[in-house]
Amino acid sequence: MIDQSRAFVVIKSEEGVRLDRWIKRKFPNISHNLIERLLRQGKILLNGKRTKSSKRVIFNEKIIFNYNFSQNKNLLSAGHKYKVTKKDKIFLKNIVLYEDDSLTVINKPAGIAVQGGTKIHRHIDGITESLKLVHRLDKDASGLLLLAKNSKVANQLTLAFRERKVEKVYWALVQGYVKKVSGLIDYPLSDSGDTKEAYTRYEVLDHAAKEISWIGLSPISGRKHQLRIHCALIGHPIIGDKKYGNRKNGKKLNNFSDRLYLHACKVLIPHPEGGNLNLSAPLPDHMQKALKLFGLNLKSFKLGNCFREN
C-alpha cells in the first residue's frame, strides 16, 4: 500500500518507460482513469512537478505520490509481475512482422490487450518483457504495433508520433452506406481529461448494398478511441464496437457483432537510424471472411497502400 507522500526512484532498467506504464507495472490494479485524475490534481509528481502520463521516466528521477490510498488498499496492491511462459514466447515469435537492432513490429491479434489493468493479466507489455511500447492499439483491434528496444529509440519514435510524422492507415467495416467517398472528420475529443483537436482522414473502399461500407482510415491526431468515436459520430459506427456502436444491427450483421472490424494495416515512420520504415500487416481471418461473405473485392486493393489504387 502507498501511504500519503511516498516517493519512488526510477531504476536503470525502468528508464524510457511512459509514466502511466511505470505506475501500472508497480500497481497493476490501479485504473488508467485514476492515474490521469491524480496527475491532473498534482497528487502524482515527477521530480516535484506536475507532468503528463505520456512522459518517459529517466534513471534516478523521483516519483512522488501525495495521496492517501488507505481506502483503496486493493487498488494499489502490488500484485505480481507477469511471468512469461514458453507459450508466450512462441506466440510472440509468430506475430513478429519486422525486427532490427532498434525496434520490433508485431501484428497484434484482436482480443489481447496492449497493457495490463484490472482483471487483465496477459498483455503485450508483459509478454514482450524488455521491449518498450511507443503507441496505443485497442484490445479488440488488430494490426501493427511498434516496440522499441531501448529508451533512446522509444523517445525518438514517441517524438515522431507527437510531431505527426507517422502515417497510419486502418481498414474498418462500418455500418451503413457512406455516401461521401472521402473526407476529413473533424471532431474534438476528450483525452486525459482535456478536450483536444482530433482529425481523421477517410476513404470509402467499397460497399455491400446499403448495410456495410469498407473504409480506410488515417488518423492525423492520436486520441483515445479516436477512430471508433469518429466513425460513430458520422453515423457509421465500426461493426462490433460494443462501446460506441449501434446495437440495432440489421440481421445480416448480427453474426459479426461479436468482433471489432478494425485493423491497423499500414505504418510509415521515420526510422531512428535514418530513412523511412514502411510496413503493412495482413488482415486477420475474421475480417477476410467478412469481406468475402459481403462480396467486397479485396483483390482491387494493394495492402502496401491500403487505400484504393488509382
VOVEX-261727 format. One record per residue (C-alpha): residue number from 1; residue in three letters; x, z, y negated. Coordinates in steps of 0.2 Angstrom, whole numbers. Last residue first. Layout:
N
NUM | Ala | X | Z | Y $
...
//
This chain:
310
310 | Asn | -28 | -294 | -25 $
309 | Glu | -26 | -281 | -10 $
308 | Arg | -39 | -267 | -11 $
307 | Phe | -31 | -250 | -14 $
306 | Cys | -21 | -240 | -1 $
305 | Asn | -5 | -249 | -6 $
304 | Gly | 5 | -246 | 9 $
303 | Leu | -10 | -245 | 20 $
302 | Lys | -14 | -263 | 16 $
301 | Phe | -33 | -266 | 16 $
300 | Ser | -44 | -280 | 22 $
299 | Lys | -41 | -275 | 40 $
298 | Leu | -50 | -258 | 37 $
297 | Asn | -66 | -268 | 36 $
296 | Leu | -81 | -256 | 35 $
295 | Gly | -94 | -259 | 48 $
294 | Phe | -101 | -241 | 47 $
293 | Leu | -95 | -237 | 65 $
292 | Lys | -78 | -244 | 62 $
291 | Leu | -75 | -234 | 46 $
290 | Ala | -82 | -219 | 55 $
289 | Lys | -70 | -221 | 70 $
288 | Gln | -55 | -223 | 58 $
287 | Met | -60 | -207 | 48 $
286 | His | -62 | -196 | 64 $
285 | Asp | -46 | -203 | 71 $
284 | Pro | -35 | -198 | 56 $
283 | Leu | -29 | -212 | 44 $
282 | Pro | -11 | -217 | 44 $
281 | Ala | 0 | -209 | 31 $
280 | Ser | 10 | -219 | 17 $
279 | Leu | 26 | -216 | 9 $
278 | Asn | 35 | -222 | -7 $
277 | Leu | 51 | -212 | -12 $
276 | Asn | 58 | -218 | -28 $
275 | Gly | 76 | -219 | -33 $
274 | Gly | 88 | -205 | -35 $
273 | Glu | 94 | -189 | -25 $
272 | Pro | 78 | -179 | -30 $
271 | His | 67 | -194 | -25 $
270 | Pro | 55 | -199 | -39 $
269 | Ile | 38 | -199 | -31 $
268 | Leu | 25 | -212 | -24 $
267 | Val | 13 | -205 | -12 $
266 | Lys | 0 | -213 | -1 $
265 | Cys | -14 | -209 | 11 $
264 | Ala | -20 | -192 | 6 $
263 | His | -36 | -192 | 17 $
262 | Leu | -54 | -186 | 13 $
261 | Tyr | -69 | -188 | 25 $
260 | Leu | -72 | -169 | 27 $
259 | Arg | -79 | -166 | 45 $
258 | Asp | -95 | -158 | 51 $
257 | Ser | -106 | -170 | 40 $
256 | Phe | -102 | -185 | 52 $
255 | Asn | -117 | -184 | 64 $
254 | Asn | -129 | -181 | 50 $
253 | Leu | -124 | -196 | 40 $
252 | Lys | -135 | -209 | 48 $
251 | Lys | -150 | -197 | 46 $
250 | Gly | -148 | -197 | 27 $
249 | Asn | -139 | -182 | 20 $
248 | Lys | -149 | -168 | 11 $
247 | Arg | -134 | -156 | 11 $
246 | Asn | -127 | -164 | -4 $
245 | Gly | -108 | -160 | -6 $
244 | Tyr | -99 | -147 | -17 $
243 | Lys | -95 | -133 | -4 $
242 | Lys | -99 | -141 | 13 $
241 | Asp | -90 | -157 | 9 $
240 | Gly | -93 | -167 | 25 $
239 | Ile | -96 | -184 | 16 $
238 | Ile | -87 | -184 | -1 $
237 | Pro | -100 | -181 | -15 $
236 | His | -107 | -197 | -24 $
235 | Gly | -117 | -191 | -39 $
234 | Ile | -103 | -193 | -52 $
233 | Leu | -101 | -174 | -52 $
232 | Ala | -99 | -173 | -33 $
231 | Cys | -85 | -186 | -34 $
230 | His | -76 | -176 | -47 $
229 | Ile | -78 | -159 | -38 $
228 | Arg | -71 | -166 | -22 $
227 | Leu | -57 | -175 | -31 $
226 | Gln | -52 | -160 | -41 $
225 | His | -53 | -146 | -28 $
224 | Lys | -40 | -136 | -38 $
223 | Arg | -33 | -146 | -52 $
222 | Gly | -20 | -159 | -51 $
221 | Ser | -21 | -172 | -66 $
220 | Ile | -20 | -191 | -64 $
219 | Pro | -29 | -190 | -47 $
218 | Ser | -29 | -207 | -38 $
217 | Leu | -45 | -210 | -27 $
216 | Gly | -49 | -225 | -16 $
215 | Ile | -67 | -227 | -11 $
214 | Trp | -77 | -231 | 4 $
213 | Ser | -96 | -230 | -1 $
212 | Ile | -110 | -224 | 10 $
211 | Glu | -129 | -225 | 11 $
210 | Lys | -134 | -241 | 2 $
209 | Ala | -128 | -253 | 15 $
208 | Ala | -110 | -248 | 20 $
207 | His | -100 | -251 | 5 $
206 | Asp | -81 | -256 | 2 $
205 | Leu | -65 | -252 | -7 $
204 | Val | -73 | -245 | -23 $
203 | Glu | -59 | -240 | -35 $
202 | Tyr | -56 | -223 | -43 $
201 | Arg | -45 | -215 | -56 $
200 | Thr | -47 | -196 | -58 $
199 | Tyr | -44 | -186 | -74 $
198 | Ala | -45 | -167 | -77 $
197 | Glu | -42 | -158 | -93 $
196 | Lys | -42 | -139 | -92 $
195 | Thr | -54 | -124 | -92 $
194 | Asp | -44 | -108 | -88 $
193 | Gly | -47 | -96 | -74 $
192 | Ser | -34 | -102 | -63 $
191 | Asp | -41 | -120 | -64 $
190 | Ser | -58 | -123 | -71 $
189 | Leu | -61 | -142 | -73 $
188 | Pro | -63 | -154 | -87 $
187 | Tyr | -72 | -170 | -82 $
186 | Asp | -65 | -188 | -85 $
185 | Ile | -68 | -199 | -70 $
184 | Leu | -60 | -216 | -73 $
183 | Gly | -66 | -232 | -67 $
182 | Ser | -68 | -245 | -53 $
181 | Val | -81 | -255 | -44 $
180 | Lys | -96 | -247 | -54 $
179 | Lys | -111 | -247 | -42 $
178 | Val | -106 | -233 | -30 $
177 | Tyr | -119 | -234 | -16 $
176 | Gly | -122 | -217 | -9 $
175 | Gln | -112 | -203 | -1 $
174 | Val | -94 | -204 | -1 $
173 | Leu | -80 | -209 | 12 $
172 | Ala | -63 | -205 | 4 $
171 | Trp | -46 | -213 | 4 $
170 | Tyr | -33 | -204 | -7 $
169 | Val | -19 | -210 | -18 $
168 | Lys | -5 | -200 | -26 $
167 | Glu | 7 | -206 | -39 $
166 | Val | 20 | -193 | -45 $
165 | Lys | 27 | -194 | -62 $
164 | Arg | 13 | -183 | -69 $
163 | Glu | 25 | -171 | -78 $
162 | Arg | 19 | -157 | -68 $
161 | Phe | 21 | -166 | -52 $
160 | Ala | 39 | -172 | -56 $
159 | Leu | 43 | -154 | -61 $
158 | Thr | 37 | -147 | -44 $
157 | Leu | 48 | -160 | -36 $
156 | Gln | 63 | -155 | -45 $
155 | Asn | 60 | -136 | -43 $
154 | Ala | 57 | -138 | -24 $
153 | Val | 73 | -149 | -23 $
152 | Lys | 83 | -135 | -31 $
151 | Ser | 75 | -121 | -21 $
150 | Asn | 79 | -129 | -4 $
149 | Lys | 72 | -140 | 10 $
148 | Ala | 57 | -146 | 0 $
147 | Leu | 40 | -149 | 9 $
146 | Leu | 29 | -164 | 4 $
145 | Leu | 11 | -166 | 11 $
144 | Leu | 3 | -182 | 16 $
143 | Gly | -13 | -183 | 24 $
142 | Ser | -29 | -173 | 30 $
141 | Ala | -42 | -164 | 20 $
140 | Asp | -51 | -148 | 28 $
139 | Lys | -38 | -136 | 23 $
138 | Asp | -36 | -143 | 5 $
137 | Leu | -19 | -151 | 0 $
136 | Arg | -8 | -142 | -13 $
135 | His | 9 | -146 | -20 $
134 | Val | 28 | -141 | -18 $
133 | Leu | 28 | -131 | -2 $
132 | Lys | 45 | -124 | 3 $
131 | Leu | 53 | -126 | 20 $
130 | Ser | 61 | -110 | 28 $
129 | Glu | 47 | -107 | 40 $
128 | Thr | 37 | -123 | 43 $
127 | Ile | 24 | -114 | 54 $
126 | Gly | 20 | -101 | 41 $
125 | Asp | 18 | -112 | 26 $
124 | Ile | 8 | -124 | 37 $
123 | His | -5 | -111 | 42 $
122 | Arg | -10 | -100 | 57 $
121 | His | -17 | -83 | 52 $
120 | Ile | -31 | -87 | 41 $
119 | Lys | -43 | -72 | 41 $
118 | Thr | -40 | -68 | 23 $
117 | Gly | -26 | -80 | 17 $
116 | Gly | -12 | -91 | 24 $
115 | Gln | -6 | -107 | 16 $
114 | Val | -8 | -125 | 20 $
113 | Ala | -23 | -123 | 30 $
112 | Ile | -26 | -132 | 46 $
111 | Gly | -43 | -141 | 49 $
110 | Ala | -38 | -159 | 44 $
109 | Pro | -21 | -164 | 51 $
108 | Lys | -6 | -164 | 39 $
107 | Asn | 4 | -180 | 39 $
106 | Ile | 21 | -172 | 35 $
105 | Val | 35 | -176 | 23 $
104 | Thr | 52 | -166 | 24 $
103 | Leu | 64 | -164 | 10 $
102 | Ser | 81 | -165 | 3 $
101 | Asp | 93 | -169 | 18 $
100 | Asp | 81 | -182 | 25 $
99 | Glu | 64 | -182 | 33 $
98 | Tyr | 49 | -194 | 35 $
97 | Leu | 32 | -194 | 44 $
96 | Val | 33 | -177 | 53 $
95 | Ile | 17 | -174 | 62 $
94 | Asn | 23 | -173 | 80 $
93 | Lys | 38 | -162 | 76 $
92 | Leu | 27 | -149 | 68 $
91 | Phe | 15 | -148 | 83 $
90 | Ile | 31 | -147 | 94 $
89 | Lys | 37 | -132 | 84 $
88 | Asp | 20 | -124 | 83 $
87 | Lys | 19 | -125 | 102 $
86 | Lys | 36 | -117 | 104 $
85 | Thr | 29 | -102 | 93 $
84 | Val | 32 | -97 | 75 $
83 | Lys | 29 | -79 | 72 $
82 | Tyr | 19 | -76 | 56 $
81 | Lys | 25 | -60 | 47 $
80 | His | 13 | -46 | 50 $
79 | Gly | 0 | -37 | 39 $
78 | Ala | 7 | -29 | 23 $
77 | Ser | -9 | -20 | 19 $
76 | Leu | -14 | -26 | 2 $
75 | Leu | -32 | -29 | 4 $
74 | Asn | -34 | -15 | 17 $
73 | Lys | -29 | -2 | 4 $
72 | Asn | -42 | -9 | -8 $
71 | Gln | -47 | 7 | -17 $
70 | Ser | -29 | 13 | -19 $
69 | Phe | -25 | -3 | -27 $
68 | Asn | -19 | 4 | -43 $
67 | Tyr | -12 | -9 | -55 $
66 | Asn | 4 | -12 | -64 $
65 | Phe | 13 | -23 | -51 $
64 | Ile | 30 | -28 | -56 $
63 | Ile | 41 | -42 | -50 $
62 | Lys | 59 | -41 | -54 $
61 | Glu | 70 | -57 | -53 $
60 | Asn | 86 | -54 | -42 $
59 | Phe | 85 | -72 | -35 $
58 | Ile | 73 | -83 | -44 $
57 | Val | 54 | -85 | -42 $
56 | Arg | 45 | -101 | -45 $
55 | Lys | 31 | -100 | -57 $
54 | Ser | 15 | -108 | -51 $
53 | Ser | 5 | -91 | -52 $
52 | Lys | 8 | -90 | -70 $
51 | Thr | 18 | -78 | -81 $
50 | Arg | 16 | -62 | -91 $
49 | Lys | 32 | -53 | -95 $
48 | Gly | 42 | -38 | -88 $
47 | Asn | 54 | -48 | -77 $
46 | Leu | 39 | -56 | -69 $
45 | Leu | 23 | -46 | -72 $
44 | Ile | 7 | -43 | -62 $
43 | Lys | -6 | -32 | -71 $
42 | Gly | -5 | -44 | -86 $
41 | Gln | -23 | -47 | -86 $
40 | Arg | -21 | -66 | -82 $
39 | Leu | -9 | -62 | -68 $
38 | Leu | -21 | -49 | -60 $
37 | Arg | -35 | -62 | -61 $
36 | Glu | -25 | -75 | -53 $
35 | Ile | -19 | -64 | -39 $
34 | Leu | -37 | -58 | -36 $
33 | Asn | -43 | -76 | -35 $
32 | His | -29 | -80 | -22 $
31 | Ser | -35 | -67 | -11 $
30 | Ile | -24 | -52 | -5 $
29 | Asn | -24 | -50 | 14 $
28 | Pro | -7 | -58 | 17 $
27 | Phe | 2 | -46 | 7 $
26 | Lys | 21 | -50 | 5 $
25 | Arg | 19 | -68 | 10 $
24 | Lys | 4 | -69 | -1 $
23 | Ile | 14 | -62 | -16 $
22 | Trp | 28 | -74 | -14 $
21 | Arg | 15 | -88 | -12 $
20 | Asp | 7 | -84 | -29 $
19 | Leu | 25 | -83 | -36 $
18 | Arg | 30 | -100 | -30 $
17 | Val | 45 | -99 | -19 $
16 | Gly | 62 | -105 | -26 $
15 | Glu | 72 | -90 | -21 $
14 | Glu | 64 | -80 | -7 $
13 | Ser | 80 | -81 | 4 $
12 | Lys | 91 | -73 | -10 $
11 | Ile | 80 | -58 | -12 $
10 | Val | 67 | -56 | -26 $
9 | Val | 66 | -38 | -32 $
8 | Phe | 50 | -28 | -31 $
7 | Ala | 42 | -15 | -43 $
6 | Arg | 28 | -3 | -42 $
5 | Ser | 18 | 2 | -57 $
4 | Gln | 2 | 9 | -48 $
3 | Asp | 4 | 11 | -30 $
2 | Ile | 6 | -4 | -18 $
1 | Met | 0 | 0 | 0 $
//
